[in-house]
């Protein structure tokens, strides 16, 4: 990158900041999730694991990794997200 930060990294960083603000708003009690704590918790988990995915792909440079490693990471993120959501729903 020669000292310059790519546009993609800037866009991902801005998205991560917005996602953080959204999860903060969801947890503040002023969100319009209909008062359902489960809905807010599920949305927060989905956003958190989306953030994990983008951090892994862009900041840990898994986008340039072999296909098998990218697939393994994606499957891991999805599986743990589903398990976390299942714990909230149960």
N, C-alpha and C positions, 0 to 999 in steps of 0.2 A: 504493500500500500504506500510505501515511500513517505511515511509520516502523515499522510492524509487519510482521513476516515472516509470509508465508502458511503455512498448514499443509502445503500441497503442497511448498513449498520445504524445509520442515523434514523432511518425509518423504523427499524425494529426497536431501537431504544425509545423513540417517541411512542410507539405502540405499547411497550412495556410500562411506560409511565402512565399512559391513559388507562391501561388495564389495572394498574395498582390503584389509581384514583377510583375506578369503577368498583373494585372490591372493597375499598374503604367506604364508599357510599353505601354499598349493599349491607355492610356490617354496622352502619351507623344507626340503623333503626328508622331513618327517614326515607328509605327506599320505598318504591311503590310495588313491592312484590305481593301485595294483598295481605300482608301480615304473616305470611307463611314463612316460618323460619327454615323449613326444609327447602323451599324454593331458593331462598337467598343463599343457604349453605351449598346447595347443589351448583348454583351459578358461580359461586366463589371457587369451588373446587374445579369446575370446568375452566374457568379463567386462569387459575393457578397452574394447572397442567398445560394449558396452552402457552403460558409464559415459560414453563420448564422446557417445552418443546422448542420454542424459538431461541431460548438461551443456549440450549444444546446445539442446535443447528447453526446458529450464527456466531455466537461468542466462543463456543468450544470448537468451532470449525468442523462440525460433523457433515456439513453440506459437501465438503470435499473428500469425505471419508469413503471407503469402499461401500458398495451398495448393501452388503450383508450387515455391516455395522450400523448403517442408517436405519435399516429395517428392524434390527434388534432394538435399537434405541426407541424407535417409534412404537413398536409393540410393547416395550416396557412401560413407556409413558401411558399408553392407552390402558394397559392392564391394571396399573396401579391407580389410575384415575377411576376406572370402573369399580375397583375394590373400595376406594374411598367413598365414592357415591353410594355404593351398596351399604356401607356402614352408616351413612346418614339416613338412608331411606328405611333401614331396618329398625 
